[in-house]
């Protein structure tokens, strides 16, 4: 049981670190622009 908790915390920490690095590098801007483009194409505006 303790090993599962340690593994979960380790994986959550790695995920949080990857998220922070992605935000720091500006990756969210590309993702947001692509998401907006896809949504606009779905409703026929883009």
ModelCIF file with pLDDT and N, C-alpha, C, O atoms, coordinates in Angstrom:
data_MODEL
#
_entry.id   MODEL 
#
_entity.id                         1 
_entity.type                       polymer 
_entity.pdbx_number_of_molecules   1 
#
_entity_poly.entity_id                      1 
_entity_poly.type                           'polypeptide(L)' 
_entity_poly.nstd_linkage                   no 
_entity_poly.nstd_monomer                   no 
_entity_poly.pdbx_seq_one_letter_code       
;(UNK)(UNK)(UNK)(UNK)(UNK)(UNK)(UNK)(UNK)(UNK)(UNK)(UNK)(UNK)(UNK)(UNK)(UNK)(UNK)
(UNK)(UNK)(UNK)(UNK)(UNK)(UNK)(UNK)(UNK)(UNK)(UNK)(UNK)(UNK)(UNK)(UNK)(UNK)(UNK)
(UNK)(UNK)(UNK)(UNK)(UNK)(UNK)(UNK)(UNK)(UNK)(UNK)(UNK)(UNK)(UNK)(UNK)
;
_entity_poly.pdbx_seq_one_letter_code_can   XXXXXXXXXXXXXXXXXXXXXXXXXXXXXXXXXXXXXXXXXXXXXX 
_entity_poly.pdbx_strand_id                 A 
#
loop_
_entity_poly_seq.entity_id 
_entity_poly_seq.num 
_entity_poly_seq.mon_id 
_entity_poly_seq.hetero 
1 1  UNK n 
1 2  UNK n 
1 3  UNK n 
1 4  UNK n 
1 5  UNK n 
1 6  UNK n 
1 7  UNK n 
1 8  UNK n 
1 9  UNK n 
1 10 UNK n 
1 11 UNK n 
1 12 UNK n 
1 13 UNK n 
1 14 UNK n 
1 15 UNK n 
1 16 UNK n 
1 17 UNK n 
1 18 UNK n 
1 19 UNK n 
1 20 UNK n 
1 21 UNK n 
1 22 UNK n 
1 23 UNK n 
1 24 UNK n 
1 25 UNK n 
1 26 UNK n 
1 27 UNK n 
1 28 UNK n 
1 29 UNK n 
1 30 UNK n 
1 31 UNK n 
1 32 UNK n 
1 33 UNK n 
1 34 UNK n 
1 35 UNK n 
1 36 UNK n 
1 37 UNK n 
1 38 UNK n 
1 39 UNK n 
1 40 UNK n 
1 41 UNK n 
1 42 UNK n 
1 43 UNK n 
1 44 UNK n 
1 45 UNK n 
1 46 UNK n 
#
_struct_asym.id          A 
_struct_asym.entity_id   1 
#
loop_
_ma_qa_metric.id 
_ma_qa_metric.mode 
_ma_qa_metric.name 
_ma_qa_metric.software_group_id 
_ma_qa_metric.type 
1 global pLDDT . pLDDT 
2 local  pLDDT . pLDDT 
#
_ma_qa_metric_global.metric_id      1 
_ma_qa_metric_global.metric_value   88.43 
_ma_qa_metric_global.model_id       1 
_ma_qa_metric_global.ordinal_id     1 
#
loop_
_ma_qa_metric_local.label_asym_id 
_ma_qa_metric_local.label_comp_id 
_ma_qa_metric_local.label_seq_id 
_ma_qa_metric_local.metric_id 
_ma_qa_metric_local.metric_value 
_ma_qa_metric_local.model_id 
_ma_qa_metric_local.ordinal_id 
A UNK 1  2 73.00 1 1  
A UNK 2  2 80.00 1 2  
A UNK 3  2 86.00 1 3  
A UNK 4  2 86.00 1 4  
A UNK 5  2 92.00 1 5  
A UNK 6  2 94.00 1 6  
A UNK 7  2 94.00 1 7  
A UNK 8  2 95.00 1 8  
A UNK 9  2 95.00 1 9  
A UNK 10 2 96.00 1 10 
A UNK 11 2 96.00 1 11 
A UNK 12 2 97.00 1 12 
A UNK 13 2 97.00 1 13 
A UNK 14 2 98.00 1 14 
A UNK 15 2 96.00 1 15 
A UNK 16 2 97.00 1 16 
A UNK 17 2 97.00 1 17 
A UNK 18 2 94.00 1 18 
A UNK 19 2 92.00 1 19 
A UNK 20 2 94.00 1 20 
A UNK 21 2 94.00 1 21 
A UNK 22 2 88.00 1 22 
A UNK 23 2 89.00 1 23 
A UNK 24 2 92.00 1 24 
A UNK 25 2 91.00 1 25 
A UNK 26 2 85.00 1 26 
A UNK 27 2 83.00 1 27 
A UNK 28 2 84.00 1 28 
A UNK 29 2 87.00 1 29 
A UNK 30 2 86.00 1 30 
A UNK 31 2 86.00 1 31 
A UNK 32 2 87.00 1 32 
A UNK 33 2 90.00 1 33 
A UNK 34 2 89.00 1 34 
A UNK 35 2 88.00 1 35 
A UNK 36 2 88.00 1 36 
A UNK 37 2 88.00 1 37 
A UNK 38 2 88.00 1 38 
A UNK 39 2 86.00 1 39 
A UNK 40 2 84.00 1 40 
A UNK 41 2 83.00 1 41 
A UNK 42 2 84.00 1 42 
A UNK 43 2 84.00 1 43 
A UNK 44 2 79.00 1 44 
A UNK 45 2 77.00 1 45 
A UNK 46 2 59.00 1 46 
#
loop_
_atom_site.group_PDB 
_atom_site.id 
_atom_site.type_symbol 
_atom_site.label_atom_id 
_atom_site.label_alt_id 
_atom_site.label_comp_id 
_atom_site.label_asym_id 
_atom_site.label_entity_id 
_atom_site.label_seq_id 
_atom_site.pdbx_PDB_ins_code 
_atom_site.Cartn_x 
_atom_site.Cartn_y 
_atom_site.Cartn_z 
_atom_site.occupancy 
_atom_site.B_iso_or_equiv 
_atom_site.pdbx_formal_charge 
_atom_site.auth_seq_id 
_atom_site.auth_comp_id 
_atom_site.auth_asym_id 
_atom_site.auth_atom_id 
_atom_site.pdbx_PDB_model_num 
ATOM 1   N N  . UNK A 1 1  ? 0.826   -1.197 0.000   1.00 73.00 ? 1  UNK A N  1 
ATOM 2   C CA . UNK A 1 1  ? 0.000   0.000  0.000   1.00 73.00 ? 1  UNK A CA 1 
ATOM 3   C C  . UNK A 1 1  ? 0.867   1.257  0.000   1.00 73.00 ? 1  UNK A C  1 
ATOM 4   O O  . UNK A 1 1  ? 0.562   2.223  -0.700  1.00 73.00 ? 1  UNK A O  1 
ATOM 5   N N  . UNK A 1 2  ? 1.935   1.248  0.773   1.00 80.00 ? 2  UNK A N  1 
ATOM 6   C CA . UNK A 1 2  ? 2.801   2.417  0.841   1.00 80.00 ? 2  UNK A CA 1 
ATOM 7   C C  . UNK A 1 2  ? 3.521   2.622  -0.488  1.00 80.00 ? 2  UNK A C  1 
ATOM 8   O O  . UNK A 1 2  ? 3.720   3.760  -0.913  1.00 80.00 ? 2  UNK A O  1 
ATOM 9   N N  . UNK A 1 3  ? 3.915   1.533  -1.149  1.00 86.00 ? 3  UNK A N  1 
ATOM 10  C CA . UNK A 1 3  ? 4.600   1.652  -2.437  1.00 86.00 ? 3  UNK A CA 1 
ATOM 11  C C  . UNK A 1 3  ? 3.698   2.290  -3.487  1.00 86.00 ? 3  UNK A C  1 
ATOM 12  O O  . UNK A 1 3  ? 4.166   3.074  -4.313  1.00 86.00 ? 3  UNK A O  1 
ATOM 13  N N  . UNK A 1 4  ? 2.403   1.960  -3.462  1.00 86.00 ? 4  UNK A N  1 
ATOM 14  C CA . UNK A 1 4  ? 1.469   2.565  -4.405  1.00 86.00 ? 4  UNK A CA 1 
ATOM 15  C C  . UNK A 1 4  ? 1.357   4.063  -4.158  1.00 86.00 ? 4  UNK A C  1 
ATOM 16  O O  . UNK A 1 4  ? 1.313   4.846  -5.107  1.00 86.00 ? 4  UNK A O  1 
ATOM 17  N N  . UNK A 1 5  ? 1.310   4.466  -2.899  1.00 92.00 ? 5  UNK A N  1 
ATOM 18  C CA . UNK A 1 5  ? 1.217   5.884  -2.581  1.00 92.00 ? 5  UNK A CA 1 
ATOM 19  C C  . UNK A 1 5  ? 2.474   6.629  -3.017  1.00 92.00 ? 5  UNK A C  1 
ATOM 20  O O  . UNK A 1 5  ? 2.388   7.732  -3.556  1.00 92.00 ? 5  UNK A O  1 
ATOM 21  N N  . UNK A 1 6  ? 3.636   6.030  -2.786  1.00 94.00 ? 6  UNK A N  1 
ATOM 22  C CA . UNK A 1 6  ? 4.890   6.661  -3.187  1.00 94.00 ? 6  UNK A CA 1 
ATOM 23  C C  . UNK A 1 6  ? 4.943   6.789  -4.704  1.00 94.00 ? 6  UNK A C  1 
ATOM 24  O O  . UNK A 1 6  ? 5.338   7.833  -5.223  1.00 94.00 ? 6  UNK A O  1 
ATOM 25  N N  . UNK A 1 7  ? 4.554   5.750  -5.410  1.00 94.00 ? 7  UNK A N  1 
ATOM 26  C CA . UNK A 1 7  ? 4.546   5.783  -6.866  1.00 94.00 ? 7  UNK A CA 1 
ATOM 27  C C  . UNK A 1 7  ? 3.586   6.852  -7.376  1.00 94.00 ? 7  UNK A C  1 
ATOM 28  O O  . UNK A 1 7  ? 3.913   7.585  -8.309  1.00 94.00 ? 7  UNK A O  1 
ATOM 29  N N  . UNK A 1 8  ? 2.416   6.944  -6.777  1.00 95.00 ? 8  UNK A N  1 
ATOM 30  C CA . UNK A 1 8  ? 1.422   7.934  -7.194  1.00 95.00 ? 8  UNK A CA 1 
ATOM 31  C C  . UNK A 1 8  ? 1.964   9.348  -6.985  1.00 95.00 ? 8  UNK A C  1 
ATOM 32  O O  . UNK A 1 8  ? 1.828   10.198 -7.865  1.00 95.00 ? 8  UNK A O  1 
ATOM 33  N N  . UNK A 1 9  ? 2.569   9.602  -5.842  1.00 95.00 ? 9  UNK A N  1 
ATOM 34  C CA . UNK A 1 9  ? 3.124   10.931 -5.555  1.00 95.00 ? 9  UNK A CA 1 
ATOM 35  C C  . UNK A 1 9  ? 4.266   11.243 -6.513  1.00 95.00 ? 9  UNK A C  1 
ATOM 36  O O  . UNK A 1 9  ? 4.376   12.375 -6.985  1.00 95.00 ? 9  UNK A O  1 
ATOM 37  N N  . UNK A 1 10 ? 5.112   10.271 -6.807  1.00 96.00 ? 10 UNK A N  1 
ATOM 38  C CA . UNK A 1 10 ? 6.219   10.470 -7.727  1.00 96.00 ? 10 UNK A CA 1 
ATOM 39  C C  . UNK A 1 10 ? 5.711   10.805 -9.125  1.00 96.00 ? 10 UNK A C  1 
ATOM 40  O O  . UNK A 1 10 ? 6.199   11.745 -9.752  1.00 96.00 ? 10 UNK A O  1 
ATOM 41  N N  . UNK A 1 11 ? 4.746   10.052 -9.612  1.00 96.00 ? 11 UNK A N  1 
ATOM 42  C CA . UNK A 1 11 ? 4.196   10.313 -10.941 1.00 96.00 ? 11 UNK A CA 1 
ATOM 43  C C  . UNK A 1 11 ? 3.460   11.655 -11.000 1.00 96.00 ? 11 UNK A C  1 
ATOM 44  O O  . UNK A 1 11 ? 3.547   12.366 -12.001 1.00 96.00 ? 11 UNK A O  1 
ATOM 45  N N  . UNK A 1 12 ? 2.745   11.999 -9.942  1.00 97.00 ? 12 UNK A N  1 
ATOM 46  C CA . UNK A 1 12 ? 2.062   13.297 -9.902  1.00 97.00 ? 12 UNK A CA 1 
ATOM 47  C C  . UNK A 1 12 ? 3.081   14.435 -9.902  1.00 97.00 ? 12 UNK A C  1 
ATOM 48  O O  . UNK A 1 12 ? 2.865   15.464 -10.541 1.00 97.00 ? 12 UNK A O  1 
ATOM 49  N N  . UNK A 1 13 ? 4.178   14.252 -9.194  1.00 97.00 ? 13 UNK A N  1 
ATOM 50  C CA . UNK A 1 13 ? 5.227   15.267 -9.165  1.00 97.00 ? 13 UNK A CA 1 
ATOM 51  C C  . UNK A 1 13 ? 5.883   15.444 -10.525 1.00 97.00 ? 13 UNK A C  1 
ATOM 52  O O  . UNK A 1 13 ? 6.146   16.568 -10.952 1.00 97.00 ? 13 UNK A O  1 
ATOM 53  N N  . UNK A 1 14 ? 6.147   14.333 -11.206 1.00 98.00 ? 14 UNK A N  1 
ATOM 54  C CA . UNK A 1 14 ? 6.735   14.412 -12.547 1.00 98.00 ? 14 UNK A CA 1 
ATOM 55  C C  . UNK A 1 14 ? 5.763   15.105 -13.509 1.00 98.00 ? 14 UNK A C  1 
ATOM 56  O O  . UNK A 1 14 ? 6.176   15.915 -14.340 1.00 98.00 ? 14 UNK A O  1 
ATOM 57  N N  . UNK A 1 15 ? 4.487   14.786 -13.392 1.00 96.00 ? 15 UNK A N  1 
ATOM 58  C CA . UNK A 1 15 ? 3.487   15.428 -14.243 1.00 96.00 ? 15 UNK A CA 1 
ATOM 59  C C  . UNK A 1 15 ? 3.392   16.923 -13.985 1.00 96.00 ? 15 UNK A C  1 
ATOM 60  O O  . UNK A 1 15 ? 3.291   17.714 -14.923 1.00 96.00 ? 15 UNK A O  1 
ATOM 61  N N  . UNK A 1 16 ? 3.423   17.310 -12.714 1.00 97.00 ? 16 UNK A N  1 
ATOM 62  C CA . UNK A 1 16 ? 3.366   18.732 -12.367 1.00 97.00 ? 16 UNK A CA 1 
ATOM 63  C C  . UNK A 1 16 ? 4.606   19.456 -12.883 1.00 97.00 ? 16 UNK A C  1 
ATOM 64  O O  . UNK A 1 16 ? 4.510   20.581 -13.373 1.00 97.00 ? 16 UNK A O  1 
ATOM 65  N N  . UNK A 1 17 ? 5.759   18.820 -12.776 1.00 97.00 ? 17 UNK A N  1 
ATOM 66  C CA . UNK A 1 17 ? 6.993   19.417 -13.272 1.00 97.00 ? 17 UNK A CA 1 
ATOM 67  C C  . UNK A 1 17 ? 6.929   19.611 -14.788 1.00 97.00 ? 17 UNK A C  1 
ATOM 68  O O  . UNK A 1 17 ? 7.325   20.658 -15.299 1.00 97.00 ? 17 UNK A O  1 
ATOM 69  N N  . UNK A 1 18 ? 6.433   18.607 -15.500 1.00 94.00 ? 18 UNK A N  1 
ATOM 70  C CA . UNK A 1 18 ? 6.299   18.717 -16.953 1.00 94.00 ? 18 UNK A CA 1 
ATOM 71  C C  . UNK A 1 18 ? 5.326   19.835 -17.327 1.00 94.00 ? 18 UNK A C  1 
ATOM 72  O O  . UNK A 1 18 ? 5.559   20.559 -18.295 1.00 94.00 ? 18 UNK A O  1 
ATOM 73  N N  . UNK A 1 19 ? 4.252   19.979 -16.575 1.00 92.00 ? 19 UNK A N  1 
ATOM 74  C CA . UNK A 1 19 ? 3.283   21.041 -16.822 1.00 92.00 ? 19 UNK A CA 1 
ATOM 75  C C  . UNK A 1 19 ? 3.908   22.413 -16.616 1.00 92.00 ? 19 UNK A C  1 
ATOM 76  O O  . UNK A 1 19 ? 3.705   23.319 -17.424 1.00 92.00 ? 19 UNK A O  1 
ATOM 77  N N  . UNK A 1 20 ? 4.659   22.565 -15.546 1.00 94.00 ? 20 UNK A N  1 
ATOM 78  C CA . UNK A 1 20 ? 5.317   23.841 -15.250 1.00 94.00 ? 20 UNK A CA 1 
ATOM 79  C C  . UNK A 1 20 ? 6.341   24.186 -16.336 1.00 94.00 ? 20 UNK A C  1 
ATOM 80  O O  . UNK A 1 20 ? 6.423   25.334 -16.772 1.00 94.00 ? 20 UNK A O  1 
ATOM 81  N N  . UNK A 1 21 ? 7.108   23.204 -16.764 1.00 94.00 ? 21 UNK A N  1 
ATOM 82  C CA . UNK A 1 21 ? 8.105   23.445 -17.814 1.00 94.00 ? 21 UNK A CA 1 
ATOM 83  C C  . UNK A 1 21 ? 7.413   23.853 -19.115 1.00 94.00 ? 21 UNK A C  1 
ATOM 84  O O  . UNK A 1 21 ? 7.880   24.758 -19.807 1.00 94.00 ? 21 UNK A O  1 
ATOM 85  N N  . UNK A 1 22 ? 6.311   23.197 -19.450 1.00 88.00 ? 22 UNK A N  1 
ATOM 86  C CA . UNK A 1 22 ? 5.573   23.543 -20.660 1.00 88.00 ? 22 UNK A CA 1 
ATOM 87  C C  . UNK A 1 22 ? 5.011   24.952 -20.615 1.00 88.00 ? 22 UNK A C  1 
ATOM 88  O O  . UNK A 1 22 ? 5.056   25.668 -21.616 1.00 88.00 ? 22 UNK A O  1 
ATOM 89  N N  . UNK A 1 23 ? 4.485   25.357 -19.473 1.00 89.00 ? 23 UNK A N  1 
ATOM 90  C CA . UNK A 1 23 ? 3.971   26.719 -19.321 1.00 89.00 ? 23 UNK A CA 1 
ATOM 91  C C  . UNK A 1 23 ? 5.118   27.716 -19.419 1.00 89.00 ? 23 UNK A C  1 
ATOM 92  O O  . UNK A 1 23 ? 4.982   28.761 -20.056 1.00 89.00 ? 23 UNK A O  1 
ATOM 93  N N  . UNK A 1 24 ? 6.236   27.400 -18.796 1.00 92.00 ? 24 UNK A N  1 
ATOM 94  C CA . UNK A 1 24 ? 7.395   28.292 -18.796 1.00 92.00 ? 24 UNK A CA 1 
ATOM 95  C C  . UNK A 1 24 ? 7.929   28.507 -20.215 1.00 92.00 ? 24 UNK A C  1 
ATOM 96  O O  . UNK A 1 24 ? 8.402   29.594 -20.546 1.00 92.00 ? 24 UNK A O  1 
ATOM 97  N N  . UNK A 1 25 ? 7.849   27.471 -21.046 1.00 91.00 ? 25 UNK A N  1 
ATOM 98  C CA . UNK A 1 25 ? 8.340   27.571 -22.419 1.00 91.00 ? 25 UNK A CA 1 
ATOM 99  C C  . UNK A 1 25 ? 7.316   28.177 -23.374 1.00 91.00 ? 25 UNK A C  1 
ATOM 100 O O  . UNK A 1 25 ? 7.631   28.406 -24.542 1.00 91.00 ? 25 UNK A O  1 
ATOM 101 N N  . UNK A 1 26 ? 6.112   28.439 -22.909 1.00 85.00 ? 26 UNK A N  1 
ATOM 102 C CA . UNK A 1 26 ? 5.095   29.068 -23.744 1.00 85.00 ? 26 UNK A CA 1 
ATOM 103 C C  . UNK A 1 26 ? 4.294   28.091 -24.575 1.00 85.00 ? 26 UNK A C  1 
ATOM 104 O O  . UNK A 1 26 ? 3.637   28.506 -25.530 1.00 85.00 ? 26 UNK A O  1 
ATOM 105 N N  . UNK A 1 27 ? 4.321   26.829 -24.256 1.00 83.00 ? 27 UNK A N  1 
ATOM 106 C CA . UNK A 1 27 ? 3.600   25.826 -25.028 1.00 83.00 ? 27 UNK A CA 1 
ATOM 107 C C  . UNK A 1 27 ? 2.097   25.979 -24.986 1.00 83.00 ? 27 UNK A C  1 
ATOM 108 O O  . UNK A 1 27 ? 1.402   25.528 -25.896 1.00 83.00 ? 27 UNK A O  1 
ATOM 109 N N  . UNK A 1 28 ? 1.591   26.601 -23.953 1.00 84.00 ? 28 UNK A N  1 
ATOM 110 C CA . UNK A 1 28 ? 0.139   26.757 -23.835 1.00 84.00 ? 28 UNK A CA 1 
ATOM 111 C C  . UNK A 1 28 ? -0.410  27.682 -24.909 1.00 84.00 ? 28 UNK A C  1 
ATOM 112 O O  . UNK A 1 28 ? -1.565  27.537 -25.309 1.00 84.00 ? 28 UNK A O  1 
ATOM 113 N N  . UNK A 1 29 ? 0.385   28.621 -25.379 1.00 87.00 ? 29 UNK A N  1 
ATOM 114 C CA . UNK A 1 29 ? -0.089  29.552 -26.401 1.00 87.00 ? 29 UNK A CA 1 
ATOM 115 C C  . UNK A 1 29 ? -0.364  28.821 -27.713 1.00 87.00 ? 29 UNK A C  1 
ATOM 116 O O  . UNK A 1 29 ? -1.371  29.083 -28.370 1.00 87.00 ? 29 UNK A O  1 
ATOM 117 N N  . UNK A 1 30 ? 0.522   27.912 -28.093 1.00 86.00 ? 30 UNK A N  1 
ATOM 118 C CA . UNK A 1 30 ? 0.309   27.132 -29.313 1.00 86.00 ? 30 UNK A CA 1 
ATOM 119 C C  . UNK A 1 30 ? -0.930  26.272 -29.196 1.00 86.00 ? 30 UNK A C  1 
ATOM 120 O O  . UNK A 1 30 ? -1.733  26.194 -30.126 1.00 86.00 ? 30 UNK A O  1 
ATOM 121 N N  . UNK A 1 31 ? -1.086  25.625 -28.051 1.00 86.00 ? 31 UNK A N  1 
ATOM 122 C CA . UNK A 1 31 ? -2.239  24.757 -27.826 1.00 86.00 ? 31 UNK A CA 1 
ATOM 123 C C  . UNK A 1 31 ? -3.537  25.552 -27.860 1.00 86.00 ? 31 UNK A C  1 
ATOM 124 O O  . UNK A 1 31 ? -4.524  25.102 -28.441 1.00 86.00 ? 31 UNK A O  1 
ATOM 125 N N  . UNK A 1 32 ? -3.545  26.719 -27.249 1.00 87.00 ? 32 UNK A N  1 
ATOM 126 C CA . UNK A 1 32 ? -4.747  27.561 -27.242 1.00 87.00 ? 32 UNK A CA 1 
ATOM 127 C C  . UNK A 1 32 ? -5.100  28.015 -28.649 1.00 87.00 ? 32 UNK A C  1 
ATOM 128 O O  . UNK A 1 32 ? -6.271  27.987 -29.027 1.00 87.00 ? 32 UNK A O  1 
ATOM 129 N N  . UNK A 1 33 ? -4.112  28.434 -29.429 1.00 90.00 ? 33 UNK A N  1 
ATOM 130 C CA . UNK A 1 33 ? -4.377  28.876 -30.801 1.00 90.00 ? 33 UNK A CA 1 
ATOM 131 C C  . UNK A 1 33 ? -4.942  27.744 -31.649 1.00 90.00 ? 33 UNK A C  1 
ATOM 132 O O  . UNK A 1 33 ? -5.870  27.959 -32.429 1.00 90.00 ? 33 UNK A O  1 
ATOM 133 N N  . UNK A 1 34 ? -4.393  26.544 -31.506 1.00 89.00 ? 34 UNK A N  1 
ATOM 134 C CA . UNK A 1 34 ? -4.893  25.400 -32.263 1.00 89.00 ? 34 UNK A CA 1 
ATOM 135 C C  . UNK A 1 34 ? -6.316  25.043 -31.842 1.00 89.00 ? 34 UNK A C  1 
ATOM 136 O O  . UNK A 1 34 ? -7.150  24.712 -32.686 1.00 89.00 ? 34 UNK A O  1 
ATOM 137 N N  . UNK A 1 35 ? -6.592  25.108 -30.556 1.00 88.00 ? 35 UNK A N  1 
ATOM 138 C CA . UNK A 1 35 ? -7.931  24.788 -30.058 1.00 88.00 ? 35 UNK A CA 1 
ATOM 139 C C  . UNK A 1 35 ? -8.958  25.780 -30.586 1.00 88.00 ? 35 UNK A C  1 
ATOM 140 O O  . UNK A 1 35 ? -10.056 25.388 -30.982 1.00 88.00 ? 35 UNK A O  1 
ATOM 141 N N  . UNK A 1 36 ? -8.613  27.044 -30.592 1.00 88.00 ? 36 UNK A N  1 
ATOM 142 C CA . UNK A 1 36 ? -9.534  28.062 -31.111 1.00 88.00 ? 36 UNK A CA 1 
ATOM 143 C C  . UNK A 1 36 ? -9.791  27.826 -32.590 1.00 88.00 ? 36 UNK A C  1 
ATOM 144 O O  . UNK A 1 36 ? -10.928 27.919 -33.052 1.00 88.00 ? 36 UNK A O  1 
ATOM 145 N N  . UNK A 1 37 ? -8.729  27.519 -33.335 1.00 88.00 ? 37 UNK A N  1 
ATOM 146 C CA . UNK A 1 37 ? -8.874  27.269 -34.772 1.00 88.00 ? 37 UNK A CA 1 
ATOM 147 C C  . UNK A 1 37 ? -9.796  26.075 -35.030 1.00 88.00 ? 37 UNK A C  1 
ATOM 148 O O  . UNK A 1 37 ? -10.665 26.128 -35.901 1.00 88.00 ? 37 UNK A O  1 
ATOM 149 N N  . UNK A 1 38 ? -9.598  25.010 -34.270 1.00 88.00 ? 38 UNK A N  1 
ATOM 150 C CA . UNK A 1 38 ? -10.433 23.816 -34.453 1.00 88.00 ? 38 UNK A CA 1 
ATOM 151 C C  . UNK A 1 38 ? -11.894 24.124 -34.128 1.00 88.00 ? 38 UNK A C  1 
ATOM 152 O O  . UNK A 1 38 ? -12.796 23.711 -34.856 1.00 88.00 ? 38 UNK A O  1 
ATOM 153 N N  . UNK A 1 39 ? -12.123 24.843 -33.044 1.00 86.00 ? 39 UNK A N  1 
ATOM 154 C CA . UNK A 1 39 ? -13.512 25.177 -32.662 1.00 86.00 ? 39 UNK A CA 1 
ATOM 155 C C  . UNK A 1 39 ? -14.180 26.052 -33.716 1.00 86.00 ? 39 UNK A C  1 
ATOM 156 O O  . UNK A 1 39 ? -15.348 25.852 -34.051 1.00 86.00 ? 39 UNK A O  1 
ATOM 157 N N  . UNK A 1 40 ? -13.442 27.009 -34.227 1.00 84.00 ? 40 UNK A N  1 
ATOM 158 C CA . UNK A 1 40 ? -14.019 27.870 -35.257 1.00 84.00 ? 40 UNK A CA 1 
ATOM 159 C C  . UNK A 1 40 ? -14.324 27.093 -36.517 1.00 84.00 ? 40 UNK A C  1 
ATOM 160 O O  . UNK A 1 40 ? -15.325 27.370 -37.178 1.00 84.00 ? 40 UNK A O  1 
ATOM 161 N N  . UNK A 1 41 ? -13.490 26.127 -36.871 1.00 83.00 ? 41 UNK A N  1 
ATOM 162 C CA . UNK A 1 41 ? -13.755 25.317 -38.061 1.00 83.00 ? 41 UNK A CA 1 
ATOM 163 C C  . UNK A 1 41 ? -14.978 24.435 -37.844 1.00 83.00 ? 41 UNK A C  1 
ATOM 164 O O  . UNK A 1 41 ? -15.736 24.194 -38.784 1.00 83.00 ? 41 UNK A O  1 
ATOM 165 N N  . UNK A 1 42 ? -15.183 23.950 -36.620 1.00 84.00 ? 42 UNK A N  1 
ATOM 166 C CA . UNK A 1 42 ? -16.319 23.078 -36.352 1.00 84.00 ? 42 UNK A CA 1 
ATOM 167 C C  . UNK A 1 42 ? -17.652 23.812 -36.529 1.00 84.00 ? 42 UNK A C  1 
ATOM 168 O O  . UNK A 1 42 ? -18.631 23.221 -36.985 1.00 84.00 ? 42 UNK A O  1 
ATOM 169 N N  . UNK A 1 43 ? -17.690 25.088 -36.171 1.00 84.00 ? 43 UNK A N  1 
ATOM 170 C CA . UNK A 1 43 ? -18.957 25.828 -36.301 1.00 84.00 ? 43 UNK A CA 1 
ATOM 171 C C  . UNK A 1 43 ? -19.043 26.568 -37.620 1.00 84.00 ? 43 UNK A C  1 
ATOM 172 O O  . UNK A 1 43 ? -20.018 27.276 -37.874 1.00 84.00 ? 43 UNK A O  1 
ATOM 173 N N  . UNK A 1 44 ? -18.022 26.410 -38.471 1.00 79.00 ? 44 UNK A N  1 
ATOM 174 C CA . UNK A 1 44 ? -18.081 26.935 -39.828 1.00 79.00 ? 44 UNK A CA 1 
ATOM 175 C C  . UNK A 1 44 ? -17.632 28.375 -40.002 1.00 79.00 ? 44 UNK A C  1 
ATOM 176 O O  . UNK A 1 44 ? -17.890 28.968 -41.049 1.00 79.00 ? 44 UNK A O  1 
ATOM 177 N N  . UNK A 1 45 ? -16.975 28.950 -39.022 1.00 77.00 ? 45 UNK A N  1 
ATOM 178 C CA . UNK A 1 45 ? -16.529 30.336 -39.155 1.00 77.00 ? 45 UNK A CA 1 
ATOM 179 C C  . UNK A 1 45 ? -15.106 30.394 -39.709 1.00 77.00 ? 45 UNK A C  1 
ATOM 180 O O  . UNK A 1 45 ? -14.788 31.265 -40.518 1.00 77.00 ? 45 UNK A O  1 
ATOM 181 N N  . UNK A 1 46 ? -14.250 29.464 -39.273 1.00 59.00 ? 46 UNK A N  1 
ATOM 182 C CA . UNK A 1 46 ? -12.828 29.517 -39.629 1.00 59.00 ? 46 UNK A CA 1 
ATOM 183 C C  . UNK A 1 46 ? -12.521 28.936 -40.927 1.00 59.00 ? 46 UNK A C  1 
ATOM 184 O O  . UNK A 1 46 ? -11.360 28.921 -41.338 1.00 59.00 ? 46 UNK A O  1 
#
